Amino acid sequence: MVADLELIERNFPEGVGSIEMLCVYEVVDGRILRATFATGEKKLYAGPSKAS
C-alpha cells in the first residue's frame, strides 16, 4: 500500500483555489492493482482571479 497526499491548485468555476487529495494505491508485483481517491475541502483564493 502506498499513500500520497497532494495539494492541487486549479481553476474552479467559482475561481482559482486548491483542494487536498488523498491517493491510496495497492501495489502488487510492482504494478498498481487498485487506486482509491478521497478529496478534501475546496479552498478558494481571495482576491481577483488569475484564470485566463
N, C-alpha and C positions, 0 to 999 in steps of 0.2 A: 504494500500500500504506500502510495506517495501522496502527500498533501501539499497544495500550492495555494497560498493566499495572495491575491493580486489586487492592486488598486488601479482601476481602469478609468481613464479620463476620456470623455466622449461628448458629442453633441446630442442632447436630448431635445425633443420637440419644444420643451419649456426653456431651453438654454443650455449652456455649457456646464458640465458638472462631473462628478465622479461617482463610482459605485464600487464596493468591495465584492470580490467574487472568490469563493472557496471552491477549489477544484480538487477532487479526490480520485486518484487513479488506482485501479487494481492491475498490477503488472505480473504477468506470468511468462517465464522464459524470455524476458527482455521485451515483451510486447504488451501493449495496453489491452487488457481484456474487457475492462469496463471503466467508464468515466462518469462521475456524478458531479453536478454543479449546484451551488447554492449562492444566491445573490443577497447582499446586504441592503441597507437603506441607501436610496439615491440622495446625493447631496449636490444641490445646485450652487454654483459660484455666485457671489454677489457682484454687482456692477454690470457694466454693459457686456453683451455677448461678444465673444471673439470669433464666433462662427461666421463663415463666409458663404 
